[in-house]
């Protein structure tokens, strides 16, 4: 498991959604929607685009998005699964980082 992945996901969330608090205040298991961070469907679209662009993975449909976008932990699990457990960023995988 990549120890930098969850903090990186939190940074992406804060930056892409312009959240008014630092990434360190987001717990790994807090719910992103509803009672947790209180995000909405527009935020979900922003998160999907940011995750796909940043981590080089594809969230292809609404069902996958609902499963993946529950918490930082579920996003990290999806990214790790898609990378085959690799902790490299897409550019590192291509030898460009």
C-alpha positions in Angstrom: 0.0 0.0 0.0 1.2 3.5 -0.9 1.5 5.7 2.2 1.3 8.8 0.1 -1.8 7.9 -1.8 -4.5 8.9 0.8 -2.9 12.3 1.5 -2.6 12.9 -2.2 -6.3 12.1 -2.7 -7.2 14.5 0.1 -5.1 17.2 -1.6 -6.9 16.6 -4.9 -10.3 16.8 -3.2 -9.5 20.1 -1.4 -8.0 21.6 -4.6 -10.6 20.5 -7.1 -13.5 21.4 -4.8 -11.9 24.4 -3.3 -12.8 23.2 0.2 -12.3 25.7 3.0 -10.1 23.5 5.1 -6.7 21.7 4.8 -6.4 18.1 3.5 -5.3 16.9 6.9 -8.7 17.6 8.4 -10.3 15.0 6.1 -10.5 11.6 7.8 -9.7 8.6 5.6 -13.1 7.0 6.4 -15.4 10.1 6.5 -18.3 9.8 4.1 -17.9 12.3 1.2 -21.6 12.8 0.7 -24.5 13.3 3.1 -23.7 13.5 6.7 -19.9 13.4 6.1 -18.4 16.2 4.1 -21.8 17.1 2.6 -20.8 17.0 -1.0 -23.4 16.9 -3.8 -23.7 15.5 -7.4 -21.9 18.5 -9.0 -19.0 17.8 -6.6 -19.1 14.1 -7.6 -18.5 15.1 -11.3 -15.6 17.3 -10.2 -14.1 14.5 -8.1 -14.4 12.0 -11.0 -12.6 14.3 -13.4 -9.9 15.1 -10.9 -9.2 11.5 -10.0 -9.1 10.4 -13.6 -6.8 13.2 -14.6 -4.5 12.9 -11.5 -4.3 9.2 -11.1 -4.8 7.9 -14.6 -7.7 5.6 -13.7 -11.2 5.6 -15.3 -14.5 5.6 -13.4 -16.6 4.5 -16.3 -20.2 4.6 -15.0 -22.5 5.8 -12.3 -22.6 2.5 -10.4 -18.8 2.5 -10.2 -18.8 6.1 -9.1 -21.3 5.4 -6.3 -19.1 2.5 -5.1 -15.8 4.4 -5.3 -16.8 7.9 -4.1 -17.8 6.9 -0.6 -14.6 7.9 1.2 -10.9 8.5 0.8 -10.4 4.9 1.7 -12.7 3.6 -1.1 -11.1 6.0 -3.6 -7.6 4.7 -2.6 -8.7 1.1 -2.8 -10.1 1.7 -6.4 -6.9 3.4 -7.5 -4.7 0.7 -6.0 -6.9 -2.0 -7.6 -6.7 -0.3 -11.0 -2.9 0.1 -10.7 -2.6 -3.6 -9.8 -1.3 -2.7 -6.4 1.5 -0.5 -7.8 2.2 2.7 -5.8 3.7 4.5 -8.9 2.0 7.5 -10.3 1.1 7.3 -14.0 4.1 9.4 -15.0 6.4 7.2 -12.8 5.0 4.1 -14.5 6.0 5.6 -17.9 9.4 6.7 -16.6 8.7 10.4 -16.8 8.6 11.5 -13.2 
